[in-house]
């Protein structure tokens, strides 16, 4: 049984100039988009540098426990794996899991081995 269709409204409550943090996070988003573009070209070492810069900006602007940091860490892990740097890939994967745990996203540690330290 379906509920009757409803309506919704989007309202702009407040317009303001972008704060320094908002500008920084936008810069990090652009770096991530640049990574996605060059990833398709197989430029993984360059991608790692873009992701590291994006991660640095994200953590400085918003802290380590936001979803976008977990996504960037996961991308870093993958990128390192593609370059054969398995040690770094593992380190970033563990940080990804720690970040997700901090966000309380239902991670099952049994699916990923032992809980990261």
N, C-alpha and C positions, 0 to 999 in steps of 0.2 A: 504494500500500500504506500502510495506516495503522498507526501505532504503537499498542500497547495503551494503554488508558486508565490514567492514573496518578492518584495522590492527592496532595494537598498539605495543608499545615497552616499556619495563621496563628497566630503566637505573639506576645504582647506581651512584649517583652524588658525594657522599663523604662518606668515611668510617672514623669513629673516635671512640676512646674509649668511652664507655658509661659515661655520666656525672653522677654526684652524684644524680641529680633529676631523670634521666632516670633509674638509679639503684633502687632508692626509689620507683618509680612507678612500676617497675618490681616486687619488693618485695610486694607491695600492690596487684598487679595482682595475685601473688601466694597465698596470704592470701585469696583473693576472691575465687580462685579455690579450696582452702582447705575448705572454707565454703560450696561451692557447693557440695563437696564430702560428708561432714558430714551431710549436710542438708538431703540428701537422706537416712541417717541412723537415722534421727529424733533427732539429737543432737543439738537442737536449742539454749540452753544456751551457749554452746561452740561456736556455729556459731555467736552469737551476739558478743562475745569477739573478734573473728577473724575479723568481719566486722567493729567493732569500731576501731581496730588497722589499718585496711586498710584505713578507712576514715581519720583517723588522718594523716597517711602518704600522702594520696592523696592531702588533703587540704594544708599540709605543702609544698609539692613539687610543686603543680600546681595551688593552689588556689581553692576556693569553686565553681567556675562557669565553671566546665568542665563536659562533659557528664558522665564520669565514676563516679563522685561524686554523681550525681543524681541517677545513677543505684545502687550505694552502699547504699544510703539513702533509696531507695525503698526496697532493700533487708532487710535492718534493720527494716523497718516498718513491713514488712511481718513476719519476724522472731519474733519480739516482739509480734505481734498479735497471732502467733502460740503458744507462751508461756503464753498467757493470760495477758500480760502487755499492756493493751490497751492505757494507758496514754502515754507510750513511743512510741507505734506504731503511735498514732496520731501526736505526736511531730515530729517524723521522716518523716511521710507523708507530713506534712506541710512544712518541710524543703525541701523535694523532690520537691514539687510544686514550692517553691521559687527558687530553683536551676534551674528547667525547665524554669521558667519565665525569669530568668536572661539569659538563653541560647536562649530565644526567640523561643522556640519550641511551636507551636500553641496550647497552653493549653486553653481550654474553662473553665473559672472559674465557669460558670453556671453548668457545669457537676460535679464540686467538691464542691459545696456550696460556702460560702463566701470566698473572697480572703484572703490568709494568711497574718498575720501582720508581 
